[in-house]
């Protein structure tokens, strides 16, 4: 299996996971806030919408079906 096909398969799997879960949400650490000598850590919430899963699945399928241009030797 070529690298192109492995990447295409990973894209399709990730897209299906996003679609199956109706979007993914995750948190990442945000900025620290200092207030009256105390330090508070904030978090940022992120959401990957289901339409992004559709785009990733389509990109994986296209990558799998479209052949890579071959390098031609000679001139």
N, CA, C and O atoms as a CHARMM CRD file, in Angstrom:
* protein
*
  300
    1    1 UNK  N      0.85200  -1.16700   0.00000 PROA 1      0.00000
    2    1 UNK  CA     0.00000   0.00000   0.00000 PROA 1      0.00000
    3    1 UNK  C      0.90200   1.23600   0.00000 PROA 1      0.00000
    4    1 UNK  O      1.83300   1.33400   0.80000 PROA 1      0.00000
    5    2 UNK  N      0.62400   2.15300  -0.88300 PROA 2      0.00000
    6    2 UNK  CA     1.46200   3.34800  -1.00900 PROA 2      0.00000
    7    2 UNK  C      1.11800   4.37200   0.07800 PROA 2      0.00000
    8    2 UNK  O      0.08400   4.28300   0.74000 PROA 2      0.00000
    9    3 UNK  N      2.00400   5.33000   0.23300 PROA 3      0.00000
   10    3 UNK  CA     1.80200   6.39000   1.22600 PROA 3      0.00000
   11    3 UNK  C      0.53800   7.18200   0.90600 PROA 3      0.00000
   12    3 UNK  O     -0.19700   7.57000   1.81500 PROA 3      0.00000
   13    4 UNK  N      0.28400   7.42300  -0.36600 PROA 4      0.00000
   14    4 UNK  CA    -0.90800   8.16500  -0.78400 PROA 4      0.00000
   15    4 UNK  C     -2.17200   7.44800  -0.33100 PROA 4      0.00000
   16    4 UNK  O     -3.10400   8.08600   0.16000 PROA 4      0.00000
   17    5 UNK  N     -2.21200   6.13600  -0.49000 PROA 5      0.00000
   18    5 UNK  CA    -3.38300   5.36400  -0.09600 PROA 5      0.00000
   19    5 UNK  C     -3.55000   5.32800   1.42500 PROA 5      0.00000
   20    5 UNK  O     -4.67500   5.33700   1.92500 PROA 5      0.00000
   21    6 UNK  N     -2.45200   5.28800   2.15200 PROA 6      0.00000
   22    6 UNK  CA    -2.53100   5.28500   3.61800 PROA 6      0.00000
   23    6 UNK  C     -3.09300   6.61700   4.10700 PROA 6      0.00000
   24    6 UNK  O     -3.94700   6.64200   4.99300 PROA 6      0.00000
   25    7 UNK  N     -2.61600   7.72600   3.53600 PROA 7      0.00000
   26    7 UNK  CA    -3.12600   9.04600   3.91700 PROA 7      0.00000
   27    7 UNK  C     -4.60700   9.16400   3.56700 PROA 7      0.00000
   28    7 UNK  O     -5.38800   9.70500   4.35100 PROA 7      0.00000
   29    8 UNK  N     -4.99700   8.66200   2.39700 PROA 8      0.00000
   30    8 UNK  CA    -6.40100   8.69600   1.98700 PROA 8      0.00000
   31    8 UNK  C     -7.26400   7.89200   2.95600 PROA 8      0.00000
   32    8 UNK  O     -8.35900   8.32300   3.31700 PROA 8      0.00000
   33    9 UNK  N     -6.78200   6.73700   3.37300 PROA 9      0.00000
   34    9 UNK  CA    -7.52800   5.90300   4.31500 PROA 9      0.00000
   35    9 UNK  C     -7.67300   6.59500   5.67100 PROA 9      0.00000
   36    9 UNK  O     -8.73900   6.54200   6.28400 PROA 9      0.00000
   37   10 UNK  N     -6.60800   7.24100   6.13700 PROA 10     0.00000
   38   10 UNK  CA    -6.66600   7.95600   7.41100 PROA 10     0.00000
   39   10 UNK  C     -7.67500   9.10100   7.33000 PROA 10     0.00000
   40   10 UNK  O     -8.44000   9.31900   8.26900 PROA 10     0.00000
   41   11 UNK  N     -7.68300   9.83300   6.21500 PROA 11     0.00000
   42   11 UNK  CA    -8.64900  10.91900   6.03700 PROA 11     0.00000
   43   11 UNK  C    -10.08200  10.39900   6.08100 PROA 11     0.00000
   44   11 UNK  O    -10.94100  11.00200   6.72400 PROA 11     0.00000
   45   12 UNK  N    -10.34100   9.30100   5.41200 PROA 12     0.00000
   46   12 UNK  CA   -11.69200   8.73500   5.39400 PROA 12     0.00000
   47   12 UNK  C    -12.09500   8.29300   6.80100 PROA 12     0.00000
   48   12 UNK  O    -13.22300   8.54600   7.22400 PROA 12     0.00000
   49   13 UNK  N    -11.19800   7.64300   7.52600 PROA 13     0.00000
   50   13 UNK  CA   -11.51900   7.16800   8.87800 PROA 13     0.00000
   51   13 UNK  C    -11.80200   8.34600   9.81200 PROA 13     0.00000
   52   13 UNK  O    -12.77500   8.31700  10.56500 PROA 13     0.00000
   53   14 UNK  N    -10.96700   9.37300   9.76900 PROA 14     0.00000
   54   14 UNK  CA   -11.18000  10.54500  10.62600 PROA 14     0.00000
   55   14 UNK  C    -12.50100  11.23100  10.26800 PROA 14     0.00000
   56   14 UNK  O    -13.24500  11.64000  11.16000 PROA 14     0.00000
   57   15 UNK  N    -12.79200  11.35900   8.99000 PROA 15     0.00000
   58   15 UNK  CA   -14.05100  11.97100   8.56500 PROA 15     0.00000
   59   15 UNK  C    -15.26500  11.19000   9.02100 PROA 15     0.00000
   60   15 UNK  O    -16.26500  11.78200   9.42800 PROA 15     0.00000
   61   16 UNK  N    -15.19600   9.87900   8.96100 PROA 16     0.00000
   62   16 UNK  CA   -16.31300   9.03900   9.41000 PROA 16     0.00000
   63   16 UNK  C    -16.49800   9.16700  10.92400 PROA 16     0.00000
   64   16 UNK  O    -17.63000   9.18400  11.40800 PROA 16     0.00000
   65   17 UNK  N    -15.39800   9.25800  11.67500 PROA 17     0.00000
   66   17 UNK  CA   -15.50200   9.42700  13.12800 PROA 17     0.00000
   67   17 UNK  C    -16.18900  10.74900  13.45800 PROA 17     0.00000
   68   17 UNK  O    -17.04100  10.79800  14.34500 PROA 17     0.00000
   69   18 UNK  N    -15.82700  11.81900  12.75300 PROA 18     0.00000
   70   18 UNK  CA   -16.45800  13.11800  12.98800 PROA 18     0.00000
   71   18 UNK  C    -17.93900  13.05000  12.64600 PROA 18     0.00000
   72   18 UNK  O    -18.76700  13.58800  13.38100 PROA 18     0.00000
   73   19 UNK  N    -18.28200  12.39900  11.54600 PROA 19     0.00000
   74   19 UNK  CA   -19.68800  12.28400  11.16000 PROA 19     0.00000
   75   19 UNK  C    -20.47600  11.41400  12.13900 PROA 19     0.00000
   76   19 UNK  O    -21.61300  11.74200  12.47900 PROA 19     0.00000
   77   20 UNK  N    -19.88800  10.32100  12.58800 PROA 20     0.00000
   78   20 UNK  CA   -20.58500   9.39900  13.48100 PROA 20     0.00000
   79   20 UNK  C    -20.87700  10.03300  14.83200 PROA 20     0.00000
   80   20 UNK  O    -21.86700   9.69000  15.47900 PROA 20     0.00000
   81   21 UNK  N    -20.02800  10.94800  15.25800 PROA 21     0.00000
   82   21 UNK  CA   -20.22700  11.56600  16.57100 PROA 21     0.00000
   83   21 UNK  C    -20.93500  12.92100  16.46700 PROA 21     0.00000
   84   21 UNK  O    -20.99900  13.65900  17.44900 PROA 21     0.00000
   85   22 UNK  N    -21.45900  13.24500  15.30400 PROA 22     0.00000
   86   22 UNK  CA   -22.14200  14.52300  15.05400 PROA 22     0.00000
   87   22 UNK  C    -21.26200  15.70900  15.40800 PROA 22     0.00000
   88   22 UNK  O    -21.73200  16.69900  15.96900 PROA 22     0.00000
   89   23 UNK  N    -20.00500  15.60500  15.08200 PROA 23     0.00000
   90   23 UNK  CA   -19.04000  16.67000  15.37200 PROA 23     0.00000
   91   23 UNK  C    -18.23000  16.32400  16.60900 PROA 23     0.00000
   92   23 UNK  O    -18.69000  15.58400  17.47800 PROA 23     0.00000
   93   24 UNK  N    -17.03600  16.85700  16.68000 PROA 24     0.00000
   94   24 UNK  CA   -16.16600  16.60600  17.82600 PROA 24     0.00000
   95   24 UNK  C    -15.91400  17.90900  18.55800 PROA 24     0.00000
   96   24 UNK  O    -15.78500  18.96800  17.94300 PROA 24     0.00000
   97   25 UNK  N    -15.84700  17.82000  19.87100 PROA 25     0.00000
   98   25 UNK  CA   -15.47400  18.98700  20.65000 PROA 25     0.00000
   99   25 UNK  C    -14.30100  18.61700  21.54000 PROA 25     0.00000
  100   25 UNK  O    -14.20200  17.49000  22.02400 PROA 25     0.00000
  101   26 UNK  N    -13.41700  19.57700  21.74900 PROA 26     0.00000
  102   26 UNK  CA   -12.26300  19.34400  22.61000 PROA 26     0.00000
  103   26 UNK  C    -11.84800  20.65300  23.25400 PROA 26     0.00000
  104   26 UNK  O    -12.23800  21.73300  22.81000 PROA 26     0.00000
  105   27 UNK  N    -11.05300  20.54000  24.30400 PROA 27     0.00000
  106   27 UNK  CA   -10.58200  21.70800  25.03500 PROA 27     0.00000
  107   27 UNK  C     -9.07300  21.82000  24.90400 PROA 27     0.00000
  108   27 UNK  O     -8.36500  20.81800  24.80200 PROA 27     0.00000
  109   28 UNK  N     -8.59500  23.05500  24.90900 PROA 28     0.00000
  110   28 UNK  CA    -7.15800  23.29200  24.91900 PROA 28     0.00000
  111   28 UNK  C     -6.86200  24.33500  25.99600 PROA 28     0.00000
  112   28 UNK  O     -7.71700  25.16300  26.31000 PROA 28     0.00000
  113   29 UNK  N     -5.66100  24.29600  26.55700 PROA 29     0.00000
  114   29 UNK  CA    -5.34000  25.28200  27.59100 PROA 29     0.00000
  115   29 UNK  C     -5.32300  26.69000  27.00500 PROA 29     0.00000
  116   29 UNK  O     -4.81600  26.92400  25.90800 PROA 29     0.00000
  117   30 UNK  N     -5.89000  27.61400  27.76700 PROA 30     0.00000
  118   30 UNK  CA    -5.92500  29.00100  27.33400 PROA 30     0.00000
  119   30 UNK  C     -4.88000  29.81100  28.08000 PROA 30     0.00000
  120   30 UNK  O     -3.87400  29.27600  28.54600 PROA 30     0.00000
  121   31 UNK  N     -5.12800  31.08500  28.18500 PROA 31     0.00000
  122   31 UNK  CA    -4.19000  31.98400  28.84800 PROA 31     0.00000
  123   31 UNK  C     -4.36300  31.91500  30.36900 PROA 31     0.00000
  124   31 UNK  O     -5.43500  31.57900  30.87300 PROA 31     0.00000
  125   32 UNK  N     -3.29300  32.23700  31.07700 PROA 32     0.00000
  126   32 UNK  CA    -3.36600  32.36100  32.52900 PROA 32     0.00000
  127   32 UNK  C     -3.83700  33.76800  32.86500 PROA 32     0.00000
  128   32 UNK  O     -3.43300  34.74600  32.23700 PROA 32     0.00000
  129   33 UNK  N     -4.69600  33.84400  33.86700 PROA 33     0.00000
  130   33 UNK  CA    -5.19900  35.13800  34.31200 PROA 33     0.00000
  131   33 UNK  C     -4.75700  35.33100  35.75500 PROA 33     0.00000
  132   33 UNK  O     -4.95300  34.45000  36.59200 PROA 33     0.00000
  133   34 UNK  N     -4.15600  36.49300  36.04800 PROA 34     0.00000
  134   34 UNK  CA    -3.74900  36.81300  37.42100 PROA 34     0.00000
  135   34 UNK  C     -4.73000  37.83800  37.96300 PROA 34     0.00000
  136   34 UNK  O     -4.98600  38.86700  37.33800 PROA 34     0.00000
  137   35 UNK  N     -5.27500  37.53900  39.13800 PROA 35     0.00000
  138   35 UNK  CA    -6.23600  38.42500  39.76400 PROA 35     0.00000
  139   35 UNK  C     -5.99400  38.41800  41.26500 PROA 35     0.00000
  140   35 UNK  O     -6.11500  37.37500  41.90800 PROA 35     0.00000
  141   36 UNK  N     -5.66300  39.53800  41.81100 PROA 36     0.00000
  142   36 UNK  CA    -5.41600  39.70200  43.24800 PROA 36     0.00000
  143   36 UNK  C     -4.36700  38.72100  43.76300 PROA 36     0.00000
  144   36 UNK  O     -4.51200  38.15800  44.84900 PROA 36     0.00000
  145   37 UNK  N     -3.31900  38.52200  42.98300 PROA 37     0.00000
  146   37 UNK  CA    -2.24100  37.62800  43.39200 PROA 37     0.00000
  147   37 UNK  C     -2.51500  36.15600  43.14600 PROA 37     0.00000
  148   37 UNK  O     -1.65300  35.31800  43.41300 PROA 37     0.00000
  149   38 UNK  N     -3.69200  35.82300  42.64500 PROA 38     0.00000
  150   38 UNK  CA    -4.02400  34.43400  42.33300 PROA 38     0.00000
  151   38 UNK  C     -3.89600  34.20600  40.83100 PROA 38     0.00000
  152   38 UNK  O     -4.12300  35.11500  40.03200 PROA 38     0.00000
  153   39 UNK  N     -3.53400  32.99900  40.46100 PROA 39     0.00000
  154   39 UNK  CA    -3.37600  32.66000  39.04300 PROA 39     0.00000
  155   39 UNK  C     -4.46900  31.67200  38.65700 PROA 39     0.00000
  156   39 UNK  O     -4.61200  30.61900  39.27800 PROA 39     0.00000
  157   40 UNK  N     -5.22400  32.01100  37.64500 PROA 40     0.00000
  158   40 UNK  CA    -6.29400  31.15100  37.15100 PROA 40     0.00000
  159   40 UNK  C     -5.94400  30.69000  35.75000 PROA 40     0.00000
  160   40 UNK  O     -5.52200  31.48700  34.91200 PROA 40     0.00000
  161   41 UNK  N     -6.11900  29.40600  35.49900 PROA 41     0.00000
  162   41 UNK  CA    -5.87100  28.84100  34.17100 PROA 41     0.00000
  163   41 UNK  C     -7.20300  28.73200  33.43600 PROA 41     0.00000
  164   41 UNK  O     -8.16300  28.17600  33.96800 PROA 41     0.00000
  165   42 UNK  N     -7.26100  29.25300  32.23600 PROA 42     0.00000
  166   42 UNK  CA    -8.48900  29.18200  31.44500 PROA 42     0.00000
  167   42 UNK  C     -8.37000  28.05800  30.41800 PROA 42     0.00000
  168   42 UNK  O     -7.27300  27.58600  30.11900 PROA 42     0.00000
  169   43 UNK  N     -9.48800  27.64900  29.89700 PROA 43     0.00000
  170   43 UNK  CA    -9.50200  26.66400  28.80800 PROA 43     0.00000
  171   43 UNK  C    -10.31900  27.23000  27.65300 PROA 43     0.00000
  172   43 UNK  O    -11.24200  28.02100  27.84700 PROA 43     0.00000
  173   44 UNK  N     -9.95900  26.80900  26.46400 PROA 44     0.00000
  174   44 UNK  CA   -10.69800  27.21500  25.26900 PROA 44     0.00000
  175   44 UNK  C    -11.40500  25.98600  24.70700 PROA 44     0.00000
  176   44 UNK  O    -10.80900  24.91500  24.58800 PROA 44     0.00000
  177   45 UNK  N    -12.66100  26.14700  24.36700 PROA 45     0.00000
  178   45 UNK  CA   -13.45300  25.05600  23.80800 PROA 45     0.00000
  179   45 UNK  C    -13.47000  25.18800  22.28200 PROA 45     0.00000
  180   45 UNK  O    -13.67600  26.27700  21.74600 PROA 45     0.00000
  181   46 UNK  N    -13.25100  24.07300  21.59600 PROA 46     0.00000
  182   46 UNK  CA   -13.23700  24.04300  20.13200 PROA 46     0.00000
  183   46 UNK  C    -14.24300  22.99100  19.66700 PROA 46     0.00000
  184   46 UNK  O    -14.47200  21.99800  20.35700 PROA 46     0.00000
  185   47 UNK  N    -14.83600  23.20900  18.50800 PROA 47     0.00000
  186   47 UNK  CA   -15.81500  22.27100  17.95900 PROA 47     0.00000
  187   47 UNK  C    -15.52400  22.05800  16.47900 PROA 47     0.00000
  188   47 UNK  O    -15.36900  23.01400  15.72000 PROA 47     0.00000
  189   48 UNK  N    -15.45300  20.79400  16.08200 PROA 48     0.00000
  190   48 UNK  CA   -15.29600  20.44500  14.66400 PROA 48     0.00000
  191   48 UNK  C    -16.67900  20.02300  14.17500 PROA 48     0.00000
  192   48 UNK  O    -17.18800  18.98500  14.59700 PROA 48     0.00000
  193   49 UNK  N    -17.29800  20.81500  13.28400 PROA 49     0.00000
  194   49 UNK  CA   -18.66900  20.52800  12.85700 PROA 49     0.00000
  195   49 UNK  C    -18.73600  19.31800  11.92000 PROA 49     0.00000
  196   49 UNK  O    -17.73900  18.94500  11.30200 PROA 49     0.00000
  197   50 UNK  N    -19.92600  18.70900  11.82100 PROA 50     0.00000
  198   50 UNK  CA   -20.08700  17.53400  10.95700 PROA 50     0.00000
  199   50 UNK  C    -19.76000  17.79800   9.49200 PROA 50     0.00000
  200   50 UNK  O    -19.28100  16.90000   8.79900 PROA 50     0.00000
  201   51 UNK  N    -20.01300  19.02500   9.00400 PROA 51     0.00000
  202   51 UNK  CA   -19.71300  19.30300   7.58900 PROA 51     0.00000
  203   51 UNK  C    -18.22100  19.17000   7.31600 PROA 51     0.00000
  204   51 UNK  O    -17.83000  18.85400   6.19300 PROA 51     0.00000
  205   52 UNK  N    -17.38100  19.40400   8.32100 PROA 52     0.00000
  206   52 UNK  CA   -15.93900  19.23300   8.13600 PROA 52     0.00000
  207   52 UNK  C    -15.62000  17.74800   7.93200 PROA 52     0.00000
  208   52 UNK  O    -14.70500  17.40600   7.18300 PROA 52     0.00000
  209   53 UNK  N    -16.37200  16.87100   8.59400 PROA 53     0.00000
  210   53 UNK  CA   -16.20100  15.43600   8.39000 PROA 53     0.00000
  211   53 UNK  C    -16.53400  15.02800   6.96700 PROA 53     0.00000
  212   53 UNK  O    -15.85100  14.18800   6.38100 PROA 53     0.00000
  213   54 UNK  N    -17.58300  15.62200   6.41100 PROA 54     0.00000
  214   54 UNK  CA   -17.95300  15.33400   5.02300 PROA 54     0.00000
  215   54 UNK  C    -16.83200  15.76500   4.07800 PROA 54     0.00000
  216   54 UNK  O    -16.48200  15.03500   3.15100 PROA 54     0.00000
  217   55 UNK  N    -16.27400  16.95000   4.31500 PROA 55     0.00000
  218   55 UNK  CA   -15.19100  17.46000   3.46900 PROA 55     0.00000
  219   55 UNK  C    -13.97700  16.54000   3.53600 PROA 55     0.00000
  220   55 UNK  O    -13.35200  16.26300   2.51200 PROA 55     0.00000
  221   56 UNK  N    -13.63900  16.06300   4.73700 PROA 56     0.00000
  222   56 UNK  CA   -12.47300  15.19700   4.89900 PROA 56     0.00000
  223   56 UNK  C    -12.70500  13.83600   4.23800 PROA 56     0.00000
  224   56 UNK  O    -11.78700  13.28800   3.62700 PROA 56     0.00000
  225   57 UNK  N    -13.91100  13.28500   4.34900 PROA 57     0.00000
  226   57 UNK  CA   -14.21300  12.00500   3.68100 PROA 57     0.00000
  227   57 UNK  C    -14.09700  12.16100   2.17100 PROA 57     0.00000
  228   57 UNK  O    -13.50700  11.31100   1.50400 PROA 57     0.00000
  229   58 UNK  N    -14.65000  13.23100   1.63000 PROA 58     0.00000
  230   58 UNK  CA   -14.57300  13.46100   0.17500 PROA 58     0.00000
  231   58 UNK  C    -13.12300  13.64100  -0.26000 PROA 58     0.00000
  232   58 UNK  O    -12.71800  13.11200  -1.29400 PROA 58     0.00000
  233   59 UNK  N    -12.34100  14.38100   0.51800 PROA 59     0.00000
  234   59 UNK  CA   -10.92900  14.57000   0.17900 PROA 59     0.00000
  235   59 UNK  C    -10.17900  13.23500   0.18400 PROA 59     0.00000
  236   59 UNK  O     -9.33700  12.99600  -0.68200 PROA 59     0.00000
  237   60 UNK  N    -10.47400  12.37900   1.13800 PROA 60     0.00000
  238   60 UNK  CA    -9.83600  11.06500   1.18300 PROA 60     0.00000
  239   60 UNK  C    -10.20200  10.20100  -0.00800 PROA 60     0.00000
  240   60 UNK  O     -9.34600   9.52400  -0.57800 PROA 60     0.00000
  241   61 UNK  N    -11.47000  10.22300  -0.38500 PROA 61     0.00000
  242   61 UNK  CA   -11.91500   9.42700  -1.54100 PROA 61     0.00000
  243   61 UNK  C    -11.27300   9.95100  -2.82600 PROA 61     0.00000
  244   61 UNK  O    -10.81200   9.16700  -3.65500 PROA 61     0.00000
  245   62 UNK  N    -11.24500  11.26500  -2.98900 PROA 62     0.00000
  246   62 UNK  CA   -10.63200  11.84500  -4.18800 PROA 62     0.00000
  247   62 UNK  C     -9.14900  11.50200  -4.24000 PROA 62     0.00000
  248   62 UNK  O     -8.63000  11.12800  -5.29200 PROA 62     0.00000
  249   63 UNK  N     -8.46600  11.62900  -3.10200 PROA 63     0.00000
  250   63 UNK  CA    -7.04000  11.29900  -3.05900 PROA 63     0.00000
  251   63 UNK  C     -6.80500   9.83100  -3.40700 PROA 63     0.00000
  252   63 UNK  O     -5.82300   9.49700  -4.06800 PROA 63     0.00000
  253   64 UNK  N     -7.69700   8.96400  -2.96600 PROA 64     0.00000
  254   64 UNK  CA    -7.56500   7.54000  -3.26300 PROA 64     0.00000
  255   64 UNK  C     -7.80000   7.23700  -4.74100 PROA 64     0.00000
  256   64 UNK  O     -7.13000   6.37400  -5.30900 PROA 64     0.00000
  257   65 UNK  N     -8.74700   7.94100  -5.37000 PROA 65     0.00000
  258   65 UNK  CA    -9.13300   7.61800  -6.74900 PROA 65     0.00000
  259   65 UNK  C     -8.26600   8.29400  -7.81000 PROA 65     0.00000
  260   65 UNK  O     -8.09300   7.74500  -8.89800 PROA 65     0.00000
  261   66 UNK  N     -7.72400   9.46300  -7.51800 PROA 66     0.00000
  262   66 UNK  CA    -6.95500  10.20900  -8.50800 PROA 66     0.00000
  263   66 UNK  C     -5.52100   9.71100  -8.50300 PROA 66     0.00000
  264   66 UNK  O     -4.86400   9.71100  -7.46200 PROA 66     0.00000
  265   67 UNK  N     -5.03100   9.28400  -9.66600 PROA 67     0.00000
  266   67 UNK  CA    -3.63300   8.80800  -9.71600 PROA 67     0.00000
  267   67 UNK  C     -2.65300   9.96900  -9.65000 PROA 67     0.00000
  268   67 UNK  O     -2.92600  11.06900 -10.13000 PROA 67     0.00000
  269   68 UNK  N     -1.51000   9.69600  -9.04700 PROA 68     0.00000
  270   68 UNK  CA    -0.44700  10.70700  -8.99400 PROA 68     0.00000
  271   68 UNK  C      0.22300  10.79900 -10.35900 PROA 68     0.00000
  272   68 UNK  O      0.38700   9.78200 -11.03400 PROA 68     0.00000
  273   69 UNK  N      0.61300  12.00000 -10.77400 PROA 69     0.00000
  274   69 UNK  CA     1.31900  12.11600 -12.06200 PROA 69     0.00000
  275   69 UNK  C      2.68100  11.42700 -11.94600 PROA 69     0.00000
  276   69 UNK  O      3.38900  11.56900 -10.94900 PROA 69     0.00000
  277   70 UNK  N      3.01600  10.69500 -12.97000 PROA 70     0.00000
  278   70 UNK  CA     4.31300   9.98900 -12.94200 PROA 70     0.00000
  279   70 UNK  C      5.39000  10.87300 -13.55900 PROA 70     0.00000
  280   70 UNK  O      5.12900  11.66700 -14.46400 PROA 70     0.00000
  281   71 UNK  N      6.58400  10.71700 -13.05400 PROA 71     0.00000
  282   71 UNK  CA     7.71900  11.47400 -13.59300 PROA 71     0.00000
  283   71 UNK  C      8.16800  10.81400 -14.89700 PROA 71     0.00000
  284   71 UNK  O      8.42100   9.60900 -14.93500 PROA 71     0.00000
  285   72 UNK  N      8.26500  11.61200 -15.96400 PROA 72     0.00000
  286   72 UNK  CA     8.65600  11.07000 -17.25300 PROA 72     0.00000
  287   72 UNK  C     10.13400  11.33700 -17.46700 PROA 72     0.00000
  288   72 UNK  O     10.62700  12.43800 -17.21900 PROA 72     0.00000
  289   73 UNK  N     10.82800  10.31400 -17.93200 PROA 73     0.00000
  290   73 UNK  CA    12.25200  10.46200 -18.22200 PROA 73     0.00000
  291   73 UNK  C     12.46000  10.69100 -19.70600 PROA 73     0.00000
  292   73 UNK  O     11.63200  10.31100 -20.53400 PROA 73     0.00000
  293   74 UNK  N     13.56400  11.31100 -20.02200 PROA 74     0.00000
  294   74 UNK  CA    13.87800  11.56200 -21.42200 PROA 74     0.00000
  295   74 UNK  C     13.37800  12.92600 -21.87200 PROA 74     0.00000
  296   74 UNK  O     12.59900  13.58200 -21.18100 PROA 74     0.00000
  297   75 UNK  N     13.83500  13.32800 -23.02300 PROA 75     0.00000
  298   75 UNK  CA    13.37100  14.61500 -23.53300 PROA 75     0.00000
  299   75 UNK  C     13.45400  14.66100 -25.00600 PROA 75     0.00000
  300   75 UNK  O     13.10300  15.67300 -25.61300 PROA 75     0.00000
